Amino acid sequence: MLFKPTKNMKKIIYALILPLVGVSGLVLASRERKHEASETSTSKPISAADRKAALKKWEATPDGIKYKKWEASPEGKKVYASEAKLRKYIRAFTNMEAVVTSLSLPPGSRVGLGVMVRINGEDYILSFGPEKADKNFTNEFQPLLSLKVNDKLIIRNHWVSHAPKYSYPIVSGDYVERDSTLMYKRAPRQGGC
């Protein structure tokens, strides 16, 4: 004998299924809207003209004016000249010989863990990155804590930067060795290109 639903049972079943269909439709529509939004929010590369216009706009701000004055100052020109001396090493990611000149950074420095070094007669801030207050800090930076003034290092790095608050260029410590012993090697970025 087959089960035959009554008229009232059919009404109850339809009453239960109809809201389920409605909610499912709303969920799918919402999901599609989010998907469309994420597709449209992926930014296109900024054109050179837009980048130039944004730079001009920033240069008119108080910070931009201050930065331009620093660039034109003797101190700014000295920092740029020191950076230029490292460009060939950075492009080729080749060894640079450095001597530790100070274990402390200039007052007010906010580059994280670092030391002052001299490379080819010029002084630089050698930065290893932000000091982390976790257990990886001890493992990752522990060998660097044994550095002493006059230690000779071999450094390789990918970039050099500057900031008006510093009288020295900032060299990233991507690879550092002392006495043919690797002291630090920056982990490659995750999820980047």
Helices and strands as residue ranges (DSSP letters): H 7-41, H 48-59, H 62-72, H 74-84, H 87-92, E 96-102, E 113-119, E 122-129, H 135-141, G 142-146, E 152-156, E 160-161, E 170-172, E 175-178, E 181-185
